[in-house]
Amino acid sequence: MEQTSVKRKWANWKFISFIVILVAVFVKFYVLDPHDENAPVTVALDLPQVALRNQKEVAAILGKGTLESYYEDKQAGCEHCPKASYRDGKVEIIYINEIADQIRLNGLKDYDFENRIILGLLNLTENISPNVDEDGLKQWDNYQKYTQIAAFSKDGHLDYILIKAKTE
C-alpha cells in the first residue's frame, strides 16, 4: 500500500512539473516575446502614392527633390533619365519614361530584416513570402503591380530597399 502511495505522489509531481514547463513556454513566447505580429509598422515611404507617378506628383507627396544625376539604361529605354533624391537622401528615385520607376529607400538600419517590417515600411499590407530569401537578400517578384521589390541587410538589420515599379 505504501508503494502505490509513493508512485501516486511521483505521478503528481511529474504532472505538476509538466504544467510548470507549459506555463513557462507560454510566458516565453506569448508574454515576453518583443515581436508582436500585429504591432503597427512605421511607414517610411507610401509606395502606392509614389510609384508610377511623375515628378510633380511625387514632389507633392515627398516635398521638393534634388536632381542628383542622369541615369542611362538601354534595356529600360532610358538614355537621359533624371535621378532625384528626397528627404535628405533617404529616398532616391529614377524617373524612366517620366514616371517614378526605380525607387531606393536608404538609411533603414534601425529596422529588423523581417518580411512584415520591410513591406510595412512601404505601406504594403499583403504579407507574401519573398521569392528569394538568402544571404542578406529578400526579393519579391511581381508583388501586386510592382515588377520587383528587393531588400538588403547589413549586420542582421535592414540596409536599404530597392523597388522596380515597371522596368525589369
C-alpha positions in Angstrom: 0.0 0.0 0.0 2.8 2.4 0.8 4.5 1.7 -2.5 1.4 2.7 -4.5 1.2 5.9 -2.5 4.8 6.8 -3.5 4.0 6.0 -7.2 0.9 8.3 -7.0 2.9 11.1 -5.4 5.6 10.7 -8.1 3.0 10.9 -10.8 1.5 14.0 -9.2 5.0 15.7 -9.2 5.5 14.7 -12.9 2.2 16.2 -13.8 2.9 19.4 -11.8 6.3 19.7 -13.4 4.8 19.3 -16.8 2.2 22.1 -16.1 5.0 24.4 -14.9 7.0 23.8 -18.1 3.9 24.5 -20.2 3.3 27.8 -18.4 7.0 28.8 -18.8 6.9 28.2 -22.5 3.6 30.2 -22.8 5.1 33.1 -20.9 8.3 33.0 -23.0 6.6 33.0 -26.4 3.4 35.0 -25.8 4.2 37.4 -23.0 8.0 38.1 -23.2 8.4 38.0 -27.0 9.1 41.5 -28.2 8.0 40.7 -31.8 4.3 41.3 -31.9 2.9 40.1 -35.3 0.1 42.6 -35.1 2.1 45.6 -34.0 1.8 48.5 -36.3 4.8 49.1 -38.6 6.2 52.5 -39.3 5.6 53.6 -42.9 8.8 55.2 -44.3 7.5 55.6 -47.9 3.9 55.3 -49.1 4.9 53.3 -52.2 1.4 53.3 -53.8 1.3 57.1 -53.6 4.8 57.5 -55.2 5.5 54.7 -57.6 4.5 55.2 -61.2 3.9 58.9 -60.7 5.5 61.9 -62.4 8.0 64.3 -60.8 5.3 66.9 -60.0 3.0 64.3 -58.3 6.0 62.9 -56.3 7.1 66.3 -55.2 3.6 67.0 -53.8 3.9 63.9 -51.6 7.6 63.8 -50.7 8.5 67.5 -50.9 10.9 69.2 -53.3 13.6 66.9 -54.6 17.2 67.5 -55.7 18.4 66.4 -59.1 21.4 64.2 -58.4 22.4 63.0 -61.9 21.1 61.4 -65.0 20.7 57.6 -65.5 21.2 55.5 -68.6 19.8 52.1 -69.2 19.4 50.9 -72.8 17.3 47.8 -71.7 14.8 50.1 -70.0 14.7 52.5 -72.9 16.3 55.2 -70.8 19.0 57.4 -72.3 18.9 60.5 -70.1 16.6 59.8 -67.1 16.7 62.1 -64.1 17.7 60.7 -60.7 16.4 62.8 -57.8 16.8 62.5 -54.1 14.2 63.4 -51.5 14.1 63.7 -47.7 17.8 64.4 -47.3 18.8 61.4 -49.5 16.6 58.9 -47.7 14.6 58.4 -50.9 16.2 58.2 -54.3 14.1 58.0 -57.5 15.0 57.4 -61.1 12.3 58.6 -63.5 12.1 56.3 -66.5 9.7 57.4 -69.2 8.7 60.3 -67.0 7.4 58.1 -64.1 8.9 57.2 -60.8 10.2 53.7 -61.7 13.3 52.8 -59.7 13.0 53.8 -56.1 15.6 53.3 -53.4 14.8 53.7 -49.7 18.0 54.3 -47.7 19.0 54.6 -44.0 17.0 51.7 -42.6 19.5 50.2 -40.1 17.1 50.7 -37.2 14.7 48.1 -38.6 14.7 44.3 -38.4 15.2 42.3 -41.6 11.7 40.8 -41.5 9.1 40.4 -44.3 6.3 42.2 -42.4 8.5 45.1 -41.5 10.0 45.5 -45.0 6.6 45.5 -46.7 5.1 47.7 -43.9 7.8 50.4 -44.4 6.4 50.7 -48.0 2.8 50.7 -46.8 2.2 47.3 -48.4 -0.1 45.2 -46.3 -0.3 41.9 -48.2 2.2 39.7 -46.3 3.6 37.5 -49.1 6.7 35.4 -48.7 9.6 36.6 -50.9 10.7 34.6 -54.0 14.3 34.9 -52.8 15.3 34.8 -49.1 19.0 34.2 -48.7 22.3 35.8 -47.6 21.0 39.3 -46.8 18.6 39.5 -49.7 14.8 39.3 -49.7 13.3 39.7 -53.1 9.6 39.8 -54.2 8.9 39.4 -58.0 5.7 40.8 -59.3 4.4 41.9 -55.9 1.0 43.4 -56.7 1.6 45.9 -59.6 5.4 46.2 -58.9 8.0 44.3 -61.0 10.4 43.8 -58.1 11.0 44.7 -54.5 14.4 43.8 -53.1 15.5 44.4 -49.5 19.2 44.1 -48.5 20.6 43.6 -45.0 23.8 44.6 -43.3 24.8 43.2 -39.9 21.4 41.5 -39.5 19.4 44.7 -39.9 17.8 46.2 -42.9 20.1 48.4 -45.0 18.1 49.6 -48.0 15.1 48.6 -50.2 15.1 48.8 -54.0 11.8 48.9 -55.9 11.5 48.5 -59.6 8.0 49.6 -60.3 7.7 49.0 -64.0 11.1 48.2 -65.6 12.8 44.8 -65.2 
